Amino acid sequence: LARSDLVAPTWEGLSSAERVLVCSATVAFFSKAMAGVLKTPRPVPIVNMQAVKAVQAVSINDEVSAILKGLKMDKSFFMDRLRSETTQALAPAAPPQGDTDGGDKGNGRRVRKRRSTIMRLQAAAPTADFDIYINEAVMPILAQALDALCRQVARMNEPGDHLDPKVRARFNPLTWLGQQLLRRHPKCARTPRRATLYRGFKDWADWERGRREMLRRRVDVETVFNGFMLRGCVQHETIPAVIAALDDTMCLEGAIKNCVEIEAAASGDFSLLRDPTLSARRNTGRNREGIVFEEFWYRLGTVIMRQDIVPYSLILRGDQQRAKDAAEAAEWVAKNEAAEAERAAEEAAKRKLTSEYAVLHEELMADEGIQTILNGKILTGDDVREGDVGYELEAKPCGRHVDLLAKFLLLLGLEDAQAAEDEEEADPASPGAASVGPMSTVGMGRFRASTKAHGAKGESSPQEARARYWDDGLAKAWAVIQKVHHADLADGVVDGELLKQVLVPPVGFNMLKAKVEYELERQQEQGGDDDDERKVRMNLSNPAKPTKEQLCVRLGMTMSRLDWLHKLFESYLQPETDDPDAPPPCCLYPECPASLNKEQMRLLVSQVEPNLTRAEFDARFKRIDQDGSGLIEFDEFASWVHSSDVRMAGDAACKMTFEEMAHRYQEPLDLIMYLHSRFQDLLPEEVVDGYPDEPAGLPMSEAVHLASDLIPNLDVKEFKEDFEFVDAHSRQKGHCDFDEFVELLDLDDLPAELRDRFEEN
């Protein structure tokens, strides 16, 4: 059909055998068209006409069985028709003998870079696994259709010249082949034998895609491997933890960590693969301290090449789970940021209340009525007049001192101190006003005469008539204060002894307000006791540590790696006594966490980061030890390791925005912008700092000058040591960008007047 001189009328002149050969050529041409993107398309096997003619006639019911039996469409049939060069290109090369204990590290880096580039290209190619698709979707149907065509031609040749010429003329192999392809399509062929056959091809394709995908993810495997390195390699006893972490990271549901072949090969034992060529590498690197990644990747990849370990469908489910976990982590970060913003708003509200109370405190201490109470009088709200019993012990029931105390109670959140807006003013001319008798204060244990009634008789001054009286609402609010301070009697009477305790300095106002809020909640619930307050206060001062599961989510670590870090952390704990019979120290995190001092921490970090200098360690220890205790607990150590991972993985990442910097350092945005303006002033005139998109670097000498100007008592030597640490990872050697300069500053040492100016704004 591909020849120009082969025209339709010559089809009748062909013999049956020639017609079958034309059909085979047509199918071969079809295969080339389908596999045109492949480098070396596999030709269709030549049909053995002699074998076809030798086939005895079979019934229609047994023909399907004969076709499937004759083709032997098993896994070998599937694997033999794949492009082996695609998988071989992904196979890990055996590293030189010296790579086990380090080898030529520079050459290793070049090899890794070259192979990583190849894998990225192969992973990005949309037709990289087209041969698997052809073998899964086309080959089982096409092979059956061709075999059936050959059998049909053989049946038509058996009668010879006795076959009706019209039947022979109507027979078109291409049409017949097309019909067979449609009939044997998986959507149409629903018989158990065909369903089993197609399911087998689907499963084999799934395993082969999974094999290639695992080999393409070398970079992900190397990232997990590097997380367990000590002194440039991974210890032999840590290899099972690496395999478990790899399985957890890719969410493979135990397909790798429960595979005995991988476990044996990772330790250097290839006996389970039954390959004599691999037995010579059984003891490679066993007597050395550890192995490097090239050796580990060869061992892992060798098992993946020879065994069905991970199907592609499992890898896809793992990717979906990882995406779900990433979304949950992002949601947790968003909630945490919202909580931080809420706490910041609460702190701002507390600072505002403190400033308002500071002004009110001065007014209270300067008021004459308050001073009379502090000097021994009491405020009951009773209308005691001169000549009455106890007059010399009673403070005036109304006046500016009552207004000030009402403001004080309102600042504490006692709504009972709020004056009722809908309360009708007493009419002096109303006869009912003079008839108001004594009022009973429920729960107070005393009776008060209505001071408004006396005011109605015209016996109070105009200032006292406008001032608020010590009424039941204020007395009820003061009773809460009495309960907070465990007074013997909560009767709403203000005495000098309690007033001295209540009028705390401005710095203690928020603590007093917290006690009042707790008392109000306890009264509302009617189930609290006196010990609850101490428990709440203890929990606020000692917040619970995050669990290991929470640490995994926050830091993006697997539980296997976190457990390994915990064992490593525990191994550096020092016993508290010299008793040799005492049990070894342990860290029962999070219930009873242990801690390491600075020297112990330096020894531990030197195992994880052997290239870290002493100056770099001191700078990072200072940043992570925020409370200045000199002790590091396990969650802080895990955060240290995580920050190192982020620094290594994010060298080319985008810079933080000004808003992100303000959130990170818990500083006002205006302060960050002020520091950036000072940073820009020291740049050369022709240099413009386009931070964060196009940052400009400030030389070390100018950075020292600016830091000394901002912080008068700056330790220049320590600043230069920190600069060298930051410069090791800087974009431009000898210079620091704005975010790096802020990292070098200890913002807590900024002058108080500068900080107050921006906090007020």
Secondary structure, 3 states (H helix, E strand, C coil): CCCCCCCHHHHHHCCHHHHHHHHHHHHHHHHHHHCCCCCCCCCCCCCCHHHHHHCCCCCHHHHHHHHHHHHCCCHHHHHHCCCHHHHHHHCCCCCCHHHHHCCCHHHHHHHHHHHHHHHHHHHHCCCCCHHHHHHHHHHHHHHHHHHHHHHHHHHHHCCHHHCCHHHHHHCCHHHHHHHHHHHCCCCCCCCHHHHHHHHHHHHHHHHHHHHHHHHHCHHHHHHHHHCCCECCEEEHHHHHHHHHHHHHHHCCCCCCCCCHHHHHHHCCCCHHHCCHHHHCCCCCCCCCCEECHHHHHHHHHHHHHHCCCCCHHHHHHHHHHHHHHHHHHHHHHHHHHHHHHHHHHHHHHHHHHHHHHHHHHHHHHHCHHHHHHHCCCEECCCCCCCCCCCHHHECCCECHHHHHHHHHHHHCCCHHHCCCCCCCCCCCCCHHHHCCCCEECCCCCCEECCHHHHHHCCCCCHHHHHCCECCHHHHHHHHHHHHHCCCCCCCCCECHHHHHHHCCCHHHHHHHHHHHHHHHHHHHHCCCCHHHHHHHHHHHHCCCCCCHHHHHHHHCCCHHHHHHHHHHHHHCCCCCCCCCCCCCCCCECCCECCEEEHHHHHHHHHHHCCCCCHHHHHHHHHHHCCCCCCEEEHHHHHHHHHHHHHHHHCCCCCCCCHHHHHHHHCCCHHHHHHHHHHHHHCCCCCCCCECCCECCCEEHHHHHHHHHHHCCCCCHHHHHHHHHHHHCCCCCCCEECHHHHHHHCCHHHCCHHHHHHHHHC
